[in-house]
Amino acid sequence: MMIKPYYWWPLQGILSLVSLSFAMIGMYILVAAYGLKDPASFVMAFFSASFIILIGLALFAGCVIRMVKRYHQHTPPPSAGEIETP
């Protein structure tokens, strides 16, 4: 299924916001883990929160890389008259 060109930028923006929200939820869980009394529960919550943050930030980085590639792909190269030669 091909995404229409005019839907691509808003979709990437929405995906970026969702991935950052996912990372923020992971940070909330990480902070809440420090309030746990049981060491086993703390370790489980700490590592799961770290994994959630990792996934959220990796998805955000992927969205940003796709947007930068798309932006540079549509930037026209300089014309011959604009290039300065020494």
Secondary structure, DSSP 8 states (H G I E B T S, - for coil): ----HHHHHHHHHHHHHHHHHHHHHHHHHHHHHTT-SSHHHHHHHHHHHHHHHHHHHHHHHHHHHHHHHHHHHHS----TTT----
